């Protein structure tokens, strides 16, 4: 046996799984590397800070006057107000990734611990990723690993949204400041809001508590994960259930996202005079971003090692449940501004 042949047999493809569910071929390694626990810990600490800062900035009651300059960014008296949002969001994202991790370990597929991604922004993070360092053995493993993350994160997000809505404030709609962000409702979030808050009189709205906002984000992340295309979590589930029909379903989803971006009203691309206005006039351009991302990362799905092992009935039903969750949580127009 030549050295090259032996090397090829020893190499194990590494796949990256971010919280949005996309899988990239990343590199090849003969042996799973040792975990860099210091890196996991450092990224987690930084993400705790950036999400806490984001939660503090969205909090409407800091309890004291903001000081001049940037000192408040490191002042624990202010940062403490961001903890509810931070801990809730990180719990949702972390449990989502641990769902993938545990399912992978059950199938003896080597997986890394989650890498959290700090990013100074409105929510303070780009999510989290894990690495799988082996091919998925069969379709049963594919649906177990693909569905475990969204299902685990979904449960926590529903609880967070319900608890957060209980802590939210009902306000007169005209008191909402101009430029404030308005979040769209899915069938599920509208039902939870009706159950917790009740029917609001005309002219009133709900000012979401940061915990409720984190729960809403968790449900929306679940939708992004479960998009039935490419190598998203939803793509894994569709491949496991429908096999060769994955390609057609994936392409149909891409077309649907493009149409959703272009024609969801009020959208005035036909009135815009320049490309920048086209982008801004969209109610939410994120569907275009996800469509392009899926095209860049690949529309097709690689087969598992044994693509012929059929799903058993329980796993098929798990897949159907995930597709129902996707439908219940889907929001055509997630974000608007007053």
Secondary structure, DSSP 8 states (H G I E B T S, - for coil): --HHHHHHHH-EEEEEEETT--EEEEEEESS-----HHHHHHHHHHHHHHHHHHHHHH-S--SS---STTGGGG-HHHHGGGHHHHHHHHHHHHHHHHHHHHHHHHTT--B---EEEE--SSSSEEEEEEEE-S---BHHHHHHHHHHHHHHHHHHHHHHHHHHHHT-EEEEGGGS-TT-EEE---HHHHHHHHHHT----TTEEEE--HHHHHHHHHHHHHHHHT-SSTTSHHHHHHHHHHGGGHHHHHHHHHHHHHHHHHHSSS--TTT-SSHHHHHHHSS-THHHHHHHHHHHH-SS----SBTTS---HHHHHHHHHHHHHHHHH--TT-EEE-
